[in-house]
Amino acid sequence: MMRFVFLFILMVISRLANTALQVDISAKAAVLMNAETGAVLYEKNAYLPLYPASITKIITALYALEKRGNQLDQIIKVSKDAVSSVSPQMRRDKLGSHPPYRLEFGGSLMGLKVAERVSAEDLFYGLMLSSGNDAANALAEWVSGSIPQFMQELNKYVKSLGCKQTVLTTPHGLSHADHKTTAYDMCLLTKKALEQPFFCKVVKTINYLKPASNKQPQVELLQHNSLIKPGKFFYPKAIGVKTGYTASSGYTIAAAAADQNRKMIVVLMGCDKLEQRYRDTIALFEAGFNEPKIKRTLFSKNFDVFSTTQKKSKHPIKAALNEDVVISYYASEEPLIKPELEWGHIVFPIQLGQKLAMLSLYDQNNQVLDTYPLYAIEKVNSTFYYQVLDKCLDWSMNLKQALPLLMLGLGIAVLFFSFVWVRRRS
């Protein structure tokens, strides 16, 4: 019963304290997520399937690193299938005669040539800086042997991460009727990608010199994300990751930023204008970074008394904390905390200040956040009946412990008197 009361009290406090961030966003869909906890601080049409465009490349990079991230120095020979292109009109009108991953003339490219030999590392920079559709295809072939096989594996992989509304038909994000994801799924996938150190290094790089190959001289690859390079939309806290655009998707972005307190992810989909994409992203980040923390006292050392009963005593056994139980959190992140009270083995008489129990706080993953001891606030004796019973038990235990010594003493006495009796007879 006591545990139920604790849970009820805490859940009420949490719900009353939770306040979503208020931000005016014009994008069709948006999510602001805590990159460390996964908590959603702001959402708008978060679960609406939309075309992601080139932020798809985050997912391609993530899976490629999961599968072959320890082979970045491997040299890859670019195939004709990976770089073949058709006109956008032909790709739309005759999609059935071309695979979904076929490139379009005028699309963003790393600039790979058929039979060019490049390292996997170079392809990752071409994918994330230049937004190379050709780099996406080449990486897909390297990881899985063919692009169709890669797409099968990729869809299975995103489902395993809980992205149930994501369906991918290309590794690069060029428009296809079935190629869709949600702002929430995209946040989850970006969060997962940011766990990869090499990925983080690539997406915050401003420019990269691709070494000369068997087909091309050295070339500089430039970052497309205006949040992390000098200019109108430079955002000092930004740490990556990827922008996108097609006529079908509008402007999209998955961005990450961090300060000394928080690391956050913004995903926007369906922006009408490039400027709107960056302004909305910065507005969400600023709302998150400027949010103050709230402190709540869940249990007070001066007011909260915890009690239990024991059959050995007519009076309840009462205990209290020697410090307040205080949690600190952001208002937009509802704390999911479960307190549990465990009483220790109680031996009478209970003395004032005696440690009696432990109060533990658990998070949503059932991990212990903190523990607090509880101490007796008064002396408690057992009833006269149990005092007598305990004395008898103590006497019985003492007798049991002393019995071997008594038997030994008796044996020695018998031997001694036997010896004396024999001496007298003789």
KEVOMI-922886 format. One record per residue (C-alpha): residue number from 0; residue in three letters; z, y, x. Coordinates in steps of 0.5 Angstrom, whole numbers, plus 500, padded with zeros to 3 digits. Example, Ala and Ser with C-alpha at 12.3 -4.5 7.8 and 13.67 -1.06 7.14 Angstrom:
{node 0, 'ALA', {516, 491, 525}}
{node 1, 'SER', {514, 498, 527}}
% end
This chain:
{node 0, 'MET', {500, 500, 500}}
{node 1, 'MET', {502, 505, 506}}
{node 2, 'ARG', {495, 504, 509}}
{node 3, 'PHE', {491, 505, 503}}
{node 4, 'VAL', {495, 512, 502}}
{node 5, 'PHE', {493, 514, 509}}
{node 6, 'LEU', {486, 512, 508}}
{node 7, 'PHE', {486, 516, 502}}
{node 8, 'ILE', {489, 522, 505}}
{node 9, 'LEU', {484, 522, 511}}
{node 10, 'MET', {478, 521, 507}}
{node 11, 'VAL', {480, 527, 502}}
{node 12, 'ILE', {481, 532, 508}}
{node 13, 'SER', {474, 530, 512}}
{node 14, 'ARG', {470, 531, 505}}
{node 15, 'LEU', {473, 538, 504}}
{node 16, 'ALA', {472, 540, 511}}
{node 17, 'ASN', {465, 538, 512}}
{node 18, 'THR', {460, 544, 511}}
{node 19, 'ALA', {453, 543, 512}}
{node 20, 'LEU', {449, 548, 517}}
{node 21, 'GLN', {446, 554, 513}}
{node 22, 'VAL', {439, 555, 516}}
{node 23, 'ASP', {433, 558, 513}}
{node 24, 'ILE', {427, 553, 515}}
{node 25, 'SER', {420, 554, 513}}
{node 26, 'ALA', {418, 547, 516}}
{node 27, 'LYS', {416, 541, 511}}
{node 28, 'ALA', {421, 537, 514}}
{node 29, 'ALA', {427, 538, 519}}
{node 30, 'VAL', {433, 535, 522}}
{node 31, 'LEU', {438, 537, 527}}
{node 32, 'MET', {442, 531, 530}}
{node 33, 'ASN', {447, 531, 535}}
{node 34, 'ALA', {444, 527, 541}}
{node 35, 'GLU', {450, 523, 543}}
{node 36, 'THR', {453, 521, 536}}
{node 37, 'GLY', {447, 521, 532}}
{node 38, 'ALA', {451, 525, 526}}
{node 39, 'VAL', {446, 530, 522}}
{node 40, 'LEU', {448, 537, 522}}
{node 41, 'TYR', {442, 539, 518}}
{node 42, 'GLU', {436, 536, 514}}
{node 43, 'LYS', {431, 538, 510}}
{node 44, 'ASN', {426, 532, 507}}
{node 45, 'ALA', {429, 528, 512}}
{node 46, 'TYR', {426, 522, 509}}
{node 47, 'LEU', {419, 524, 507}}
{node 48, 'PRO', {414, 520, 511}}
{node 49, 'LEU', {409, 525, 514}}
{node 50, 'TYR', {404, 525, 520}}
{node 51, 'PRO', {407, 526, 526}}
{node 52, 'ALA', {401, 528, 531}}
{node 53, 'SER', {403, 527, 538}}
{node 54, 'ILE', {410, 527, 538}}
{node 55, 'THR', {408, 519, 537}}
{node 56, 'LYS', {408, 519, 544}}
{node 57, 'ILE', {415, 519, 545}}
{node 58, 'ILE', {415, 513, 542}}
{node 59, 'THR', {410, 510, 546}}
{node 60, 'ALA', {413, 512, 552}}
{node 61, 'LEU', {420, 509, 550}}
{node 62, 'TYR', {417, 503, 549}}
{node 63, 'ALA', {413, 503, 555}}
{node 64, 'LEU', {419, 504, 559}}
{node 65, 'GLU', {423, 499, 555}}
{node 66, 'LYS', {418, 494, 557}}
{node 67, 'ARG', {416, 496, 564}}
{node 68, 'GLY', {420, 502, 566}}
{node 69, 'ASN', {422, 498, 573}}
{node 70, 'GLN', {414, 498, 575}}
{node 71, 'LEU', {412, 505, 575}}
{node 72, 'ASP', {409, 505, 582}}
{node 73, 'GLN', {404, 499, 579}}
{node 74, 'ILE', {397, 501, 580}}
{node 75, 'ILE', {393, 501, 573}}
{node 76, 'LYS', {385, 501, 572}}
{node 77, 'VAL', {383, 505, 566}}
{node 78, 'SER', {379, 501, 561}}
{node 79, 'LYS', {373, 503, 558}}
{node 80, 'ASP', {376, 502, 551}}
{node 81, 'ALA', {382, 506, 553}}
{node 82, 'VAL', {378, 513, 554}}
{node 83, 'SER', {372, 512, 549}}
{node 84, 'SER', {371, 518, 544}}
{node 85, 'VAL', {367, 519, 538}}
{node 86, 'SER', {367, 526, 534}}
{node 87, 'PRO', {372, 527, 529}}
{node 88, 'GLN', {367, 527, 523}}
{node 89, 'MET', {365, 520, 525}}
{node 90, 'ARG', {372, 518, 526}}
{node 91, 'ARG', {374, 520, 519}}
{node 92, 'ASP', {368, 518, 516}}
{node 93, 'LYS', {367, 511, 519}}
{node 94, 'LEU', {374, 509, 521}}
{node 95, 'GLY', {373, 502, 519}}
{node 96, 'SER', {367, 501, 524}}
{node 97, 'HIS', {372, 504, 530}}
{node 98, 'PRO', {379, 502, 531}}
{node 99, 'PRO', {385, 507, 529}}
{node 100, 'TYR', {386, 508, 537}}
{node 101, 'ARG', {379, 511, 538}}
{node 102, 'LEU', {379, 518, 542}}
{node 103, 'GLU', {376, 524, 539}}
{node 104, 'PHE', {372, 529, 542}}
{node 105, 'GLY', {376, 535, 543}}
{node 106, 'GLY', {383, 532, 543}}
{node 107, 'SER', {388, 533, 548}}
{node 108, 'LEU', {387, 529, 554}}
{node 109, 'MET', {389, 527, 561}}
{node 110, 'GLY', {382, 527, 563}}
{node 111, 'LEU', {382, 519, 566}}
{node 112, 'LYS', {375, 516, 568}}
{node 113, 'VAL', {373, 509, 566}}
{node 114, 'ALA', {375, 504, 572}}
{node 115, 'GLU', {380, 510, 575}}
{node 116, 'ARG', {386, 507, 579}}
{node 117, 'VAL', {392, 511, 577}}
{node 118, 'SER', {400, 509, 577}}
{node 119, 'ALA', {404, 508, 571}}
{node 120, 'GLU', {408, 514, 573}}
{node 121, 'ASP', {402, 518, 573}}
{node 122, 'LEU', {400, 516, 566}}
{node 123, 'PHE', {407, 518, 564}}
{node 124, 'TYR', {406, 525, 566}}
{node 125, 'GLY', {399, 525, 563}}
{node 126, 'LEU', {402, 523, 557}}
{node 127, 'MET', {408, 527, 556}}
{node 128, 'LEU', {406, 534, 559}}
{node 129, 'SER', {398, 534, 558}}
{node 130, 'SER', {399, 530, 551}}
{node 131, 'GLY', {394, 525, 554}}
{node 132, 'ASN', {391, 521, 548}}
{node 133, 'ASP', {387, 517, 554}}
{node 134, 'ALA', {394, 516, 557}}
{node 135, 'ALA', {397, 513, 551}}
{node 136, 'ASN', {392, 508, 550}}
{node 137, 'ALA', {392, 506, 558}}
{node 138, 'LEU', {399, 505, 558}}
{node 139, 'ALA', {399, 501, 551}}
{node 140, 'GLU', {394, 496, 555}}
{node 141, 'TRP', {398, 496, 561}}
{node 142, 'VAL', {404, 494, 557}}
{node 143, 'SER', {402, 489, 552}}
{node 144, 'GLY', {395, 487, 555}}
{node 145, 'SER', {391, 490, 549}}
{node 146, 'ILE', {392, 496, 544}}
{node 147, 'PRO', {392, 492, 538}}
{node 148, 'GLN', {398, 488, 541}}
{node 149, 'PHE', {401, 494, 543}}
{node 150, 'MET', {401, 497, 536}}
{node 151, 'GLN', {404, 490, 533}}
{node 152, 'GLU', {410, 490, 538}}
{node 153, 'LEU', {411, 498, 537}}
{node 154, 'ASN', {412, 497, 530}}
{node 155, 'LYS', {417, 491, 530}}
{node 156, 'TYR', {421, 495, 536}}
{node 157, 'VAL', {422, 501, 531}}
{node 158, 'LYS', {424, 497, 526}}
{node 159, 'SER', {429, 494, 530}}
{node 160, 'LEU', {432, 501, 531}}
{node 161, 'GLY', {433, 502, 524}}
{node 162, 'CYS', {426, 506, 523}}
{node 163, 'LYS', {424, 503, 516}}
{node 164, 'GLN', {420, 508, 514}}
{node 165, 'THR', {416, 509, 520}}
{node 166, 'VAL', {409, 505, 521}}
{node 167, 'LEU', {404, 507, 527}}
{node 168, 'THR', {397, 505, 528}}
{node 169, 'THR', {396, 509, 534}}
{node 170, 'PRO', {399, 510, 541}}
{node 171, 'HIS', {398, 517, 541}}
{node 172, 'GLY', {398, 520, 534}}
{node 173, 'LEU', {391, 522, 532}}
{node 174, 'SER', {390, 522, 525}}
{node 175, 'HIS', {390, 516, 521}}
{node 176, 'ALA', {392, 515, 513}}
{node 177, 'ASP', {397, 510, 515}}
{node 178, 'HIS', {400, 513, 521}}
{node 179, 'LYS', {407, 516, 519}}
{node 180, 'THR', {414, 517, 520}}
{node 181, 'THR', {420, 521, 518}}
{node 182, 'ALA', {424, 527, 521}}
{node 183, 'TYR', {430, 522, 521}}
{node 184, 'ASP', {427, 516, 524}}
{node 185, 'MET', {423, 521, 529}}
{node 186, 'CYS', {430, 524, 531}}
{node 187, 'LEU', {433, 517, 532}}
{node 188, 'LEU', {427, 515, 537}}
{node 189, 'THR', {428, 521, 541}}
{node 190, 'LYS', {435, 520, 541}}
{node 191, 'LYS', {434, 513, 544}}
{node 192, 'ALA', {428, 516, 549}}
{node 193, 'LEU', {433, 521, 552}}
{node 194, 'GLU', {437, 515, 554}}
{node 195, 'GLN', {432, 513, 559}}
{node 196, 'PRO', {433, 518, 566}}
{node 197, 'PHE', {426, 517, 568}}
{node 198, 'PHE', {424, 520, 561}}
{node 199, 'CYS', {429, 526, 561}}
{node 200, 'LYS', {426, 527, 568}}
{node 201, 'VAL', {419, 527, 565}}
{node 202, 'VAL', {420, 531, 559}}
{node 203, 'LYS', {423, 537, 563}}
{node 204, 'THR', {418, 538, 568}}
{node 205, 'ILE', {414, 544, 568}}
{node 206, 'ASN', {408, 542, 572}}
{node 207, 'TYR', {406, 535, 576}}
{node 208, 'LEU', {401, 534, 581}}
{node 209, 'LYS', {397, 528, 580}}
{node 210, 'PRO', {395, 525, 586}}
{node 211, 'ALA', {387, 524, 588}}
{node 212, 'SER', {384, 517, 585}}
{node 213, 'ASN', {378, 513, 587}}
{node 214, 'LYS', {375, 517, 581}}
{node 215, 'GLN', {378, 524, 582}}
{node 216, 'PRO', {381, 529, 586}}
{node 217, 'GLN', {388, 532, 586}}
{node 218, 'VAL', {389, 535, 579}}
{node 219, 'GLU', {395, 539, 576}}
{node 220, 'LEU', {398, 537, 570}}
{node 221, 'LEU', {401, 543, 565}}
{node 222, 'GLN', {407, 542, 560}}
{node 223, 'HIS', {405, 544, 553}}
{node 224, 'ASN', {412, 545, 550}}
{node 225, 'SER', {413, 553, 550}}
{node 226, 'LEU', {421, 552, 550}}
{node 227, 'ILE', {422, 550, 557}}
{node 228, 'LYS', {417, 554, 561}}
{node 229, 'PRO', {417, 562, 562}}
{node 230, 'GLY', {414, 565, 556}}
{node 231, 'LYS', {415, 568, 549}}
{node 232, 'PHE', {419, 562, 546}}
{node 233, 'PHE', {422, 560, 552}}
{node 234, 'TYR', {429, 557, 550}}
{node 235, 'PRO', {434, 556, 556}}
{node 236, 'LYS', {438, 551, 553}}
{node 237, 'ALA', {432, 546, 552}}
{node 238, 'ILE', {431, 540, 556}}
{node 239, 'GLY', {424, 537, 553}}
{node 240, 'VAL', {421, 534, 549}}
{node 241, 'LYS', {414, 534, 546}}
{node 242, 'THR', {410, 538, 541}}
{node 243, 'GLY', {404, 536, 536}}
{node 244, 'TYR', {398, 538, 532}}
{node 245, 'THR', {393, 535, 528}}
{node 246, 'ALA', {389, 538, 522}}
{node 247, 'SER', {393, 533, 517}}
{node 248, 'SER', {400, 534, 520}}
{node 249, 'GLY', {400, 541, 522}}
{node 250, 'TYR', {405, 543, 527}}
{node 251, 'THR', {410, 538, 529}}
{node 252, 'ILE', {416, 538, 535}}
{node 253, 'ALA', {421, 534, 537}}
{node 254, 'ALA', {426, 538, 542}}
{node 255, 'ALA', {432, 537, 545}}
{node 256, 'ALA', {437, 542, 548}}
{node 257, 'ALA', {444, 542, 551}}
{node 258, 'ASP', {450, 546, 553}}
{node 259, 'GLN', {457, 545, 556}}
{node 260, 'ASN', {459, 542, 549}}
{node 261, 'ARG', {454, 539, 545}}
{node 262, 'LYS', {447, 536, 546}}
{node 263, 'MET', {442, 536, 540}}
{node 264, 'ILE', {435, 534, 538}}
{node 265, 'VAL', {431, 538, 533}}
{node 266, 'VAL', {425, 535, 529}}
{node 267, 'LEU', {420, 539, 525}}
{node 268, 'MET', {414, 536, 521}}
{node 269, 'GLY', {409, 540, 517}}
{node 270, 'CYS', {409, 547, 520}}
{node 271, 'ASP', {404, 551, 518}}
{node 272, 'LYS', {404, 556, 524}}
{node 273, 'LEU', {405, 555, 532}}
{node 274, 'GLU', {410, 561, 532}}
{node 275, 'GLN', {414, 558, 526}}
{node 276, 'ARG', {415, 551, 529}}
{node 277, 'TYR', {418, 555, 535}}
{node 278, 'ARG', {422, 560, 531}}
{node 279, 'ASP', {425, 554, 526}}
{node 280, 'THR', {427, 550, 532}}
{node 281, 'ILE', {431, 555, 536}}
{node 282, 'ALA', {434, 557, 529}}
{node 283, 'LEU', {437, 550, 528}}
{node 284, 'PHE', {439, 550, 536}}
{node 285, 'GLU', {443, 557, 535}}
{node 286, 'ALA', {446, 555, 529}}
{node 287, 'GLY', {448, 548, 532}}
{node 288, 'PHE', {451, 551, 539}}
{node 289, 'ASN', {454, 557, 535}}
{node 290, 'GLU', {458, 553, 530}}
{node 291, 'PRO', {466, 553, 532}}
{node 292, 'LYS', {470, 547, 532}}
{node 293, 'ILE', {475, 546, 527}}
{node 294, 'LYS', {482, 543, 528}}
{node 295, 'ARG', {486, 539, 523}}
{node 296, 'THR', {493, 536, 523}}
{node 297, 'LEU', {492, 529, 520}}
{node 298, 'PHE', {500, 528, 520}}
{node 299, 'SER', {506, 532, 522}}
{node 300, 'LYS', {512, 530, 526}}
{node 301, 'ASN', {516, 535, 522}}
{node 302, 'PHE', {514, 533, 515}}
{node 303, 'ASP', {511, 526, 515}}
{node 304, 'VAL', {516, 520, 515}}
{node 305, 'PHE', {513, 513, 515}}
{node 306, 'SER', {517, 508, 512}}
{node 307, 'THR', {518, 500, 511}}
{node 308, 'THR', {523, 495, 508}}
{node 309, 'GLN', {526, 489, 511}}
{node 310, 'LYS', {530, 484, 507}}
{node 311, 'LYS', {536, 485, 512}}
{node 312, 'SER', {537, 492, 510}}
{node 313, 'LYS', {539, 495, 503}}
{node 314, 'HIS', {536, 502, 506}}
{node 315, 'PRO', {528, 503, 508}}
{node 316, 'ILE', {527, 504, 515}}
{node 317, 'LYS', {524, 511, 517}}
{node 318, 'ALA', {520, 513, 523}}
{node 319, 'ALA', {516, 519, 525}}
{node 320, 'LEU', {512, 522, 530}}
{node 321, 'ASN', {514, 526, 536}}
{node 322, 'GLU', {508, 530, 536}}
{node 323, 'ASP', {503, 532, 531}}
{node 324, 'VAL', {496, 528, 530}}
{node 325, 'VAL', {491, 533, 531}}
{node 326, 'ILE', {483, 532, 530}}
{node 327, 'SER', {478, 537, 533}}
{node 328, 'TYR', {471, 537, 530}}
{node 329, 'TYR', {465, 541, 528}}
{node 330, 'ALA', {465, 543, 520}}
{node 331, 'SER', {457, 540, 520}}
{node 332, 'GLU', {460, 533, 522}}
{node 333, 'GLU', {464, 529, 518}}
{node 334, 'PRO', {469, 526, 521}}
{node 335, 'LEU', {469, 518, 520}}
{node 336, 'ILE', {476, 516, 522}}
{node 337, 'LYS', {481, 511, 520}}
{node 338, 'PRO', {488, 511, 521}}
{node 339, 'GLU', {492, 504, 521}}
{node 340, 'LEU', {500, 503, 522}}
{node 341, 'GLU', {503, 497, 525}}
{node 342, 'TRP', {510, 496, 525}}
{node 343, 'GLY', {513, 492, 531}}
{node 344, 'HIS', {518, 487, 531}}
{node 345, 'ILE', {525, 490, 528}}
{node 346, 'VAL', {531, 488, 531}}
{node 347, 'PHE', {538, 490, 528}}
{node 348, 'PRO', {542, 495, 529}}
{node 349, 'ILE', {536, 500, 529}}
{node 350, 'GLN', {538, 506, 534}}
{node 351, 'LEU', {536, 513, 533}}
{node 352, 'GLY', {530, 514, 537}}
{node 353, 'GLN', {528, 507, 537}}
{node 354, 'LYS', {521, 506, 538}}
{node 355, 'LEU', {519, 502, 531}}
{node 356, 'ALA', {511, 502, 530}}
{node 357, 'MET', {504, 505, 533}}
{node 358, 'LEU', {499, 509, 529}}
{node 359, 'SER', {492, 508, 531}}
{node 360, 'LEU', {486, 512, 530}}
{node 361, 'TYR', {479, 509, 529}}
{node 362, 'ASP', {472, 511, 529}}
{node 363, 'GLN', {466, 509, 525}}
{node 364, 'ASN', {465, 504, 530}}
{node 365, 'ASN', {472, 501, 530}}
{node 366, 'GLN', {473, 504, 537}}
{node 367, 'VAL', {480, 506, 538}}
{node 368, 'LEU', {480, 514, 539}}
{node 369, 'ASP', {488, 515, 540}}
{node 370, 'THR', {495, 512, 539}}
{node 371, 'TYR', {501, 515, 537}}
{node 372, 'PRO', {508, 512, 537}}
{node 373, 'LEU', {513, 512, 531}}
{node 374, 'TYR', {521, 513, 533}}
{node 375, 'ALA', {527, 512, 528}}
{node 376, 'ILE', {529, 518, 525}}
{node 377, 'GLU', {536, 515, 523}}
{node 378, 'LYS', {541, 509, 525}}
{node 379, 'VAL', {540, 503, 520}}
{node 380, 'ASN', {545, 497, 520}}
{node 381, 'SER', {543, 490, 517}}
{node 382, 'THR', {548, 488, 511}}
{node 383, 'PHE', {554, 485, 512}}
{node 384, 'TYR', {551, 478, 510}}
{node 385, 'TYR', {546, 478, 515}}
{node 386, 'GLN', {551, 481, 520}}
{node 387, 'VAL', {555, 475, 519}}
{node 388, 'LEU', {549, 471, 519}}
{node 389, 'ASP', {547, 474, 526}}
{node 390, 'LYS', {554, 473, 529}}
{node 391, 'CYS', {553, 465, 527}}
{node 392, 'LEU', {546, 465, 530}}
{node 393, 'ASP', {548, 468, 536}}
{node 394, 'TRP', {555, 464, 537}}
{node 395, 'SER', {550, 458, 536}}
{node 396, 'MET', {545, 460, 541}}
{node 397, 'ASN', {551, 461, 546}}
{node 398, 'LEU', {554, 454, 544}}
{node 399, 'LYS', {547, 451, 545}}
{node 400, 'GLN', {546, 455, 552}}
{node 401, 'ALA', {553, 453, 554}}
{node 402, 'LEU', {553, 445, 552}}
{node 403, 'PRO', {550, 443, 559}}
{node 404, 'LEU', {555, 446, 562}}
{node 405, 'LEU', {561, 443, 558}}
{node 406, 'MET', {558, 436, 559}}
{node 407, 'LEU', {558, 437, 566}}
{node 408, 'GLY', {565, 440, 566}}
{node 409, 'LEU', {567, 434, 562}}
{node 410, 'GLY', {564, 429, 566}}
{node 411, 'ILE', {567, 432, 572}}
{node 412, 'ALA', {574, 432, 569}}
{node 413, 'VAL', {573, 424, 567}}
{node 414, 'LEU', {571, 422, 574}}
{node 415, 'PHE', {577, 426, 577}}
{node 416, 'PHE', {582, 423, 572}}
{node 417, 'SER', {579, 416, 573}}
{node 418, 'PHE', {580, 417, 581}}
{node 419, 'VAL', {587, 419, 580}}
{node 420, 'TRP', {588, 413, 575}}
{node 421, 'VAL', {585, 408, 580}}
{node 422, 'ARG', {589, 411, 586}}
{node 423, 'ARG', {596, 411, 582}}
{node 424, 'ARG', {594, 403, 581}}
{node 425, 'SER', {593, 402, 588}}
% end
